[in-house]
Amino acid sequence: GAIRPVVTFTPNWGNILQGDEVTLTCELPSTVPEEPRTYHWYKDGRTIPGDEQILQIKSSAERDGGDYQCRINTGDISDPVTLNVTNRHVLLQRPPSAIYEGDPLTLRCHHNKGFSVFPTRFYKNNEEIKSEFPDSEFRIQKVDLNT
């Protein structure tokens, strides 16, 4: 069967603030030989403009949120990856892909420019997690069901 591409986000967050920039890339495994390709992009199942490997959203708006997929002229369509764009001051960000037990996980407290969140405090079940977060990121080495 044909090899399915994968849509990735840079930066790798599934939820962003209105006005943020995000780059979507249609990636194939490195084992696939390099050859001229035509890319097709889809949002919520509909074709959208763009025939390059990269789709760039310079200043996101809420309407940019949705399920993104890509297809290469020679292959299958990717699984959908969801981008959420929200109009808030502060947002807890997480990666767009599924997280499995044993995986590392980074959460980020992201804020609009001009809106200070220092010092950053993270909470779990309404209880503050005791630690210092100088860069507004909370890292978990290995996720378990109790994390």
Phi and psi restraints in degrees (value plus and minus 20) as a CYANA .aco file:
   2 ALA   PHI     -91.4   -51.4
   2 ALA   PSI     132.6   172.6
   3 ILE   PHI    -106.8   -66.8
   3 ILE   PSI     112.5   152.5
   4 ARG   PHI    -106.9   -66.9
   4 ARG   PSI     113.5   153.5
   5 PRO   PHI     -95.6   -55.6
   5 PRO   PSI     150.0   190.0
   6 VAL   PHI    -149.9  -109.9
   6 VAL   PSI     114.9   154.9
   7 VAL   PHI    -110.5   -70.5
   7 VAL   PSI     106.9   146.9
   8 THR   PHI    -140.0  -100.0
   8 THR   PSI     134.7   174.7
   9 PHE   PHI    -129.5   -89.5
   9 PHE   PSI     122.1   162.1
  10 THR   PHI    -150.6  -110.6
  10 THR   PSI      98.9   138.9
  11 PRO   PHI     -84.1   -44.1
  11 PRO   PSI     139.9   179.9
  12 ASN   PHI    -104.1   -64.1
  12 ASN   PSI      43.2    83.2
  13 TRP   PHI    -142.2  -102.2
  13 TRP   PSI     118.5   158.5
  14 GLY   PHI    -106.3   -66.3
  14 GLY   PSI     -30.9     9.1
  15 ASN   PHI    -155.2  -115.2
  15 ASN   PSI     111.9   151.9
  16 ILE   PHI    -155.4  -115.4
  16 ILE   PSI     146.5   186.5
  17 LEU   PHI    -109.9   -69.9
  17 LEU   PSI     130.2   170.2
  18 GLN   PHI     -74.1   -34.1
  18 GLN   PSI     114.2   154.2
  19 GLY   PHI      76.5   116.5
  19 GLY   PSI     -35.8     4.2
  20 ASP   PHI     -90.2   -50.2
  20 ASP   PSI     134.3   174.3
  21 GLU   PHI    -117.9   -77.9
  21 GLU   PSI     121.7   161.7
  22 VAL   PHI    -165.1  -125.1
  22 VAL   PSI     123.4   163.4
  23 THR   PHI    -135.3   -95.3
  23 THR   PSI     107.8   147.8
  24 LEU   PHI    -123.0   -83.0
  24 LEU   PSI     114.3   154.3
  25 THR   PHI    -144.0  -104.0
  25 THR   PSI     116.0   156.0
  26 CYS   PHI    -116.0   -76.0
  26 CYS   PSI      84.9   124.9
  27 GLU   PHI    -128.5   -88.5
  27 GLU   PSI     125.2   165.2
  28 LEU   PHI    -136.7   -96.7
  28 LEU   PSI     135.2   175.2
  29 PRO   PHI     -78.1   -38.1
  29 PRO   PSI     128.1   168.1
  30 SER   PHI     -85.2   -45.2
  30 SER   PSI     -33.3     6.7
  31 THR   PHI     -95.7   -55.7
  31 THR   PSI     -34.1     5.9
  32 VAL   PHI     -99.0   -59.0
  32 VAL   PSI     107.6   147.6
  33 PRO   PHI     -82.7   -42.7
  33 PRO   PSI     125.7   165.7
  34 GLU   PHI     -90.6   -50.6
  34 GLU   PSI     110.7   150.7
  35 GLU   PHI    -177.7  -137.7
  35 GLU   PSI     140.7   180.7
  36 PRO   PHI     -79.6   -39.6
  36 PRO   PSI     113.9   153.9
  37 ARG   PHI    -153.0  -113.0
  37 ARG   PSI     130.7   170.7
  38 THR   PHI    -132.2   -92.2
  38 THR   PSI     112.4   152.4
  39 TYR   PHI    -125.5   -85.5
  39 TYR   PSI     124.8   164.8
  40 HIS   PHI    -146.8  -106.8
  40 HIS   PSI     113.9   153.9
  41 TRP   PHI    -133.7   -93.7
  41 TRP   PSI     125.5   165.5
  42 TYR   PHI    -155.0  -115.0
  42 TYR   PSI     122.2   162.2
  43 LYS   PHI    -149.3  -109.3
  43 LYS   PSI     105.0   145.0
  44 ASP   PHI      31.7    71.7
  44 ASP   PSI      19.5    59.5
  45 GLY   PHI      62.4   102.4
  45 GLY   PSI     -22.4    17.6
  46 ARG   PHI    -130.2   -90.2
  46 ARG   PSI     124.3   164.3
  47 THR   PHI     -83.5   -43.5
  47 THR   PSI     117.0   157.0
  48 ILE   PHI    -144.6  -104.6
  48 ILE   PSI     138.7   178.7
  49 PRO   PHI     -81.6   -41.6
  49 PRO   PSI     124.1   164.1
  50 GLY   PHI     114.6   154.6
  50 GLY   PSI     103.5   143.5
  51 ASP   PHI    -147.5  -107.5
  51 ASP   PSI      -3.5    36.5
  52 GLU   PHI    -121.3   -81.3
  52 GLU   PSI     148.4   188.4
  53 GLN   PHI     -87.0   -47.0
  53 GLN   PSI     -47.8    -7.8
  54 ILE   PHI    -131.4   -91.4
  54 ILE   PSI     116.8   156.8
  55 LEU   PHI    -140.6  -100.6
  55 LEU   PSI      98.5   138.5
  56 GLN   PHI    -129.1   -89.1
  56 GLN   PSI     113.7   153.7
  57 ILE   PHI    -133.5   -93.5
  57 ILE   PSI      86.3   126.3
  58 LYS   PHI     -91.6   -51.6
  58 LYS   PSI     -67.9   -27.9
  59 SER   PHI    -156.3  -116.3
  59 SER   PSI      77.8   117.8
  60 SER   PHI     -87.7   -47.7
  60 SER   PSI     127.9   167.9
  61 ALA   PHI    -144.2  -104.2
  61 ALA   PSI     143.4   183.4
  62 GLU   PHI     -76.1   -36.1
  62 GLU   PSI     -52.7   -12.7
  63 ARG   PHI     -86.9   -46.9
  63 ARG   PSI     -35.9     4.1
  64 ASP   PHI     -97.6   -57.6
  64 ASP   PSI     -32.0     8.0
  65 GLY   PHI     -88.6   -48.6
  65 GLY   PSI     126.5   166.5
  66 GLY   PHI     136.5   176.5
  66 GLY   PSI    -193.4  -153.4
  67 ASP   PHI    -116.0   -76.0
  67 ASP   PSI      98.9   138.9
  68 TYR   PHI    -124.4   -84.4
  68 TYR   PSI     121.5   161.5
  69 GLN   PHI    -159.9  -119.9
  69 GLN   PSI     138.6   178.6
  70 CYS   PHI    -155.5  -115.5
  70 CYS   PSI     139.1   179.1
  71 ARG   PHI    -161.0  -121.0
  71 ARG   PSI     124.5   164.5
  72 ILE   PHI    -126.4   -86.4
  72 ILE   PSI     125.0   165.0
  73 ASN   PHI     -67.9   -27.9
  73 ASN   PSI     -48.8    -8.8
  74 THR   PHI    -118.7   -78.7
  74 THR   PSI     -17.7    22.3
  75 GLY   PHI    -162.5  -122.5
  75 GLY   PSI    -185.0  -145.0
  76 ASP   PHI    -100.9   -60.9
  76 ASP   PSI     148.2   188.2
  77 ILE   PHI    -106.1   -66.1
  77 ILE   PSI     128.8   168.8
  78 SER   PHI     -93.3   -53.3
  78 SER   PSI     145.2   185.2
  79 ASP   PHI     -89.1   -49.1
  79 ASP   PSI     131.9   171.9
  80 PRO   PHI     -92.0   -52.0
  80 PRO   PSI     123.8   163.8
  81 VAL   PHI    -143.6  -103.6
  81 VAL   PSI     110.8   150.8
  82 THR   PHI    -112.9   -72.9
  82 THR   PSI     111.9   151.9
  83 LEU   PHI    -133.5   -93.5
  83 LEU   PSI     105.1   145.1
  84 ASN   PHI    -128.9   -88.9
  84 ASN   PSI     108.8   148.8
  85 VAL   PHI    -137.2   -97.2
  85 VAL   PSI     104.0   144.0
  86 THR   PHI    -144.4  -104.4
  86 THR   PSI     130.4   170.4
  87 ASN   PHI    -122.8   -82.8
  87 ASN   PSI      60.5   100.5
  88 ARG   PHI    -154.4  -114.4
  88 ARG   PSI     156.2   196.2
  89 HIS   PHI    -111.0   -71.0
  89 HIS   PSI     -56.6   -16.6
  90 VAL   PHI    -153.7  -113.7
  90 VAL   PSI     124.2   164.2
  91 LEU   PHI    -166.1  -126.1
  91 LEU   PSI     114.9   154.9
  92 LEU   PHI    -108.1   -68.1
  92 LEU   PSI      95.7   135.7
  93 GLN   PHI    -118.7   -78.7
  93 GLN   PSI     129.0   169.0
  94 ARG   PHI    -162.9  -122.9
  94 ARG   PSI     139.5   179.5
  95 PRO   PHI     -82.4   -42.4
  95 PRO   PSI     135.1   175.1
  96 PRO   PHI     -96.1   -56.1
  96 PRO   PSI     -42.7    -2.7
  97 SER   PHI    -107.4   -67.4
  97 SER   PSI     146.0   186.0
  98 ALA   PHI     -84.0   -44.0
  98 ALA   PSI     127.2   167.2
  99 ILE   PHI    -130.7   -90.7
  99 ILE   PSI     112.0   152.0
 100 TYR   PHI    -134.2   -94.2
 100 TYR   PSI     133.9   173.9
 101 GLU   PHI     -74.7   -34.7
 101 GLU   PSI     112.9   152.9
 102 GLY   PHI      75.8   115.8
 102 GLY   PSI     -36.0     4.0
 103 ASP   PHI     -95.2   -55.2
 103 ASP   PSI     132.1   172.1
 104 PRO   PHI     -96.5   -56.5
 104 PRO   PSI     135.8   175.8
 105 LEU   PHI    -165.0  -125.0
 105 LEU   PSI     114.4   154.4
 106 THR   PHI    -138.2   -98.2
 106 THR   PSI     109.3   149.3
 107 LEU   PHI    -130.7   -90.7
 107 LEU   PSI     126.0   166.0
 108 ARG   PHI    -152.8  -112.8
 108 ARG   PSI     114.7   154.7
 109 CYS   PHI    -110.5   -70.5
 109 CYS   PSI      86.9   126.9
 110 HIS   PHI    -128.1   -88.1
 110 HIS   PSI     119.7   159.7
 111 HIS   PHI    -156.8  -116.8
 111 HIS   PSI     138.3   178.3
 112 ASN   PHI     -83.8   -43.8
 112 ASN   PSI     129.6   169.6
 113 LYS   PHI     -78.0   -38.0
 113 LYS   PSI     117.7   157.7
 114 GLY   PHI      65.8   105.8
 114 GLY   PSI     -22.0    18.0
 115 PHE   PHI    -134.7   -94.7
 115 PHE   PSI      89.6   129.6
 116 SER   PHI    -102.4   -62.4
 116 SER   PSI     117.8   157.8
 117 VAL   PHI    -144.4  -104.4
 117 VAL   PSI       4.9    44.9
 118 PHE   PHI    -119.2   -79.2
 118 PHE   PSI     118.6   158.6
 119 PRO   PHI     -94.7   -54.7
 119 PRO   PSI     128.2   168.2
 120 THR   PHI    -100.7   -60.7
 120 THR   PSI     115.6   155.6
 121 ARG   PHI    -144.9  -104.9
 121 ARG   PSI     113.4   153.4
 122 PHE   PHI    -126.9   -86.9
 122 PHE   PSI     124.9   164.9
 123 TYR   PHI    -146.7  -106.7
 123 TYR   PSI     125.2   165.2
 124 LYS   PHI    -147.4  -107.4
 124 LYS   PSI     104.0   144.0
 125 ASN   PHI      31.8    71.8
 125 ASN   PSI      24.4    64.4
 126 ASN   PHI      46.1    86.1
 126 ASN   PSI      -8.9    31.1
 127 GLU   PHI    -132.1   -92.1
 127 GLU   PSI     112.9   152.9
 128 GLU   PHI     -86.7   -46.7
 128 GLU   PSI     116.1   156.1
 129 ILE   PHI    -104.4   -64.4
 129 ILE   PSI     102.7   142.7
 130 LYS   PHI     -98.7   -58.7
 130 LYS   PSI      87.2   127.2
 131 SER   PHI    -197.7  -157.7
 131 SER   PSI     145.4   185.4
 132 GLU   PHI    -118.6   -78.6
 132 GLU   PSI     120.0   160.0
 133 PHE   PHI    -150.1  -110.1
 133 PHE   PSI      57.8    97.8
 134 PRO   PHI     -84.7   -44.7
 134 PRO   PSI     -48.6    -8.6
 135 ASP   PHI    -129.1   -89.1
 135 ASP   PSI      -2.3    37.7
 136 SER   PHI      45.5    85.5
 136 SER   PSI      -0.3    39.7
 137 GLU   PHI    -140.1  -100.1
 137 GLU   PSI     121.6   161.6
 138 PHE   PHI    -137.0   -97.0
 138 PHE   PSI      98.5   138.5
 139 ARG   PHI    -129.1   -89.1
 139 ARG   PSI     114.2   154.2
 140 ILE   PHI    -136.7   -96.7
 140 ILE   PSI     103.3   143.3
 141 GLN   PHI     -87.1   -47.1
 141 GLN   PSI     -68.6   -28.6
 142 LYS   PHI    -157.4  -117.4
 142 LYS   PSI      96.5   136.5
 143 VAL   PHI     -93.0   -53.0
 143 VAL   PSI     115.2   155.2
 144 ASP   PHI    -148.7  -108.7
 144 ASP   PSI     152.4   192.4
 145 LEU   PHI     -83.2   -43.2
 145 LEU   PSI     -38.5     1.5
 146 ASN   PHI    -113.9   -73.9
 146 ASN   PSI     -23.6    16.4
